[in-house]
Amino acid sequence: MLSNKKVNKGEHEPSVTILIAAYNEEKNIGKTIENKLELNYPVEKREIIVISDGSTDKTDVVVKQYESQGVRFVRQEPRAGKTAALNMVIPMAHGEVLVFSDANSMYAPDALTRLVQNFNDPQVGYVTGKMIYINPDGSTIGDGCTAYMKYENLLRRIETKLGSIVGVDGGIDAVRKELYNPMSPDQIPDFVLPLRVVEGGYRVVYEPQALLKEFSLKDPRDEYQMRVRVSLRTLWALSDMRQLLSFKKHRLFAWQLWSHKVLRYMGFIFLIGAYFTNVALWSENIFYKLFFVLQNMAYLGAIVSPLLEKIGYQFNILNLLRYFVLLNLASAHAFFKFLLRHKQVIWTPRKG
C-alpha cells in the first residue's frame, strides 16, 4: 500500500520575489499589482518585479505608476516570450523564494502565506496553489474549463500524498530560488521547471489553501487555441525531460507522468482506435452495435451543444462532451505540430 507523504508545514516566512510577466495587459496589470501589494505578508520580505515583454499598449505606463510603492519595472525588448523574461530578471531577484504570477491572477489575501509555509519542509522545492475559474456569464466553455480544473485539482491532491505532482498552475507557483536554472526560451516554465525540481530530488506539492481566481475563457476558439499552445509546449517539455519517463530510475513518478500527461495527450489516438475498431466489429455482437451507437450519440451531442446553446437550451452532459471533444481535438492538433517540429516560443496571454 502506498504511504501518505505529508508535508511538514510550519510558520515559515522567507523573503519572496513575486514575478509577473506581461504582454499588452494594460486592462489587467494594475489590478494584479494592487492585489499583490495588498497580500497579507510582511512588506519588508516581499518584492514585486513586473517584466513587460515588448508591450505595445500602455502596460509600461501603468506599471511605472507603482514604482513609488516599491514595484520594480523591467522591459524586455525585443519581445522574446515569458521564459526568456524570467531568465533575464531572476538574477536580479532578492527573494529566497520565487513566486510566479500571471498578469491577470488575483490571489486570496493569505495565498502567499499558505504557499511558503510548505517550504518549512526541506524536501519541498516547488509549490503550486489552487486555480479557481470564474464563469460569471455561464458559458458552456467556461463550465467545461471549471469542471476540468476541479478534476485536475483532485489529481494534484492525491499526487501530493504520493510524493510529487506532475502538473502546476503557472499563475500561482513558488520555487526555491537556488533551484531555478535558466531554461530554453521555447520551454514552458510551469512544466519544465517542476520536472527539474523533481529530478533534483525535491518534492513538488499542491497547496489547496493558496487560492487563485481567474476568469474562464468565453469563446471556444480562444479556449481551443490556448489548449493547442499548452499541449504543444507540454509535448516538447516531455521530450526534453524524457529521462523522467524511465521506470527503472523513477518508478512511481514515471508512472504518474505516463498516466497523467502522456496518455492524456495521446487520448485522441485511443478514441480514433475505439471508433474504427467498433466499425470493424459491428457484426460480431450486439454489444459492439450498442457501443457504436453510444459513441456516435456522444459525438453528436458535442456537435449540437453549441447549436442548442444559441437557442437557449443547455444540458450539462452535452457541455462536458463538447469540452471533452475540444480538448482531444486540441491535443491531436498539437501532436501533429509536434511531429512537424513546430515550436511556440512567444508567450501569448490568456483572454479572460
Secondary structure, DSSP 8 states (H G I E B T S, - for coil): ----------S----EEEEEEESS-TTTHHHHHHHHHTSSS-GGGEEEEEEEES--SSHHHHHHTTGGGT-EEEEESS---HHHHHHHHGGG---SEEEEE-TT-EE-TTHHHHHHGGGGSTTEEEEEEEEEEE-TT--HHHHHHHHHHHHHHHHHHHHHHHS--S---TTSEEEEGGG-----TTS-HHHHHHHHHHHTT-EEEEEEEEEEEEE----HHHHHHHHHHHHHHHHHHHHHTGGGG-HHHHTHHHHHHIIIIIHHHTHHHHHHHHHHHHHHTTTT-HHHHHHHHHHHHHHHHHHHHHHHHHTT---HHHHHHHHHHHHHHHHHHHHHHHHTT----S------
